[in-house]
Amino acid sequence: MTVSLILYYAPGACSIASHIALQEAQIPFDLRSVALGAGEQRSPDFLALNPKGRIPLVITPFGPLTENPAILEYVAALAPEGQLAPVNNAAKLAKMREFNCFLSATVHVAHAHGPRGGRWAKTESALQDMKAQVADNMLSAFELIEQTLQSGPWVLGKDFSIADAYLYTFARWLEMDRVDTRGLKRVLAHRARMEQRPAVQAVLAAEGIAYSRDGPRKTGAEKPSLNR
Ligand SMILES: N[C@@H](CCC(=O)N[C@@H](CS)C(=O)NCC(=O)O)C(=O)O
């Protein structure tokens, strides 16, 4: 089945998970960049497509689709032979969803308390308190992920899946979040392993963003952005 998809994204933002999945799936899609720093996500045109005012947003034949976990599973369903999700194994599928839910509801939110603290608090001292917790909360979450990666090389073990694209998204932010990564050897190795994949390399080039610290460093400097 050929579908026509459009991904609204911002360079280096969480939309990179959906971008990688689309690239891995080798299905045709178009890209539209959204200038988050300029507030384009709150423009009437964008809000008409996604009233949440967030990316990623994918325009599908059945209308707009938001939320990374949902987009990732939709893309996986379009990919041939279940190469991006264990669609025929209920237990593995549930484990993958468990992992993706943790990323979406805990890891992403822990990160957002830094750059987007204004969603939860207004006073300067409350904002500073939340910012100060980001590194610790991200580290606690990533220590659990470090255990998940014990069997490796991928989140689900030997099979690559959309959970790997999603994990890579947040692993890219560890330094920005001032996380002490010394105890996260498997996470860092996973991040470097992701950057060996041609699909990830194509996405970094398309978004114009840099490899992570241990990656092959083939692209130029990351564009400054207020993306997350
Ligand atoms: N729960 C959503 C979160 C999406 C989200 O927060 N996206 C950020 C970029 S990483 C965004 O659009 N931020 C713009 C803003 O908050 O104004 C998902 O997982 O897709």
The ligand as an ORCA input file, in Angstrom:
! r2SCAN-3c Opt
* xyz 0 1
  N       3.392     13.876     24.105
  C       3.907     14.452     22.881
  C       4.873     15.574     23.262
  C       5.212     16.433     22.088
  C       6.062     17.616     22.511
  O       6.055     18.076     23.672
  N       6.789     18.165     21.531
  C       7.624     19.307     21.790
  C       8.926     19.182     21.026
  S       9.947     17.914     21.723
  C       6.931     20.566     21.300
  O       6.254     20.538     20.298
  N       7.128     21.665     22.009
  C       6.581     22.901     21.608
  C       5.902     23.628     22.718
  O       5.772     23.076     23.822
  O       5.460     24.769     22.478
  C       4.593     13.377     22.053
  O       5.156     12.459     22.623
  O       4.542     13.430     20.814
*
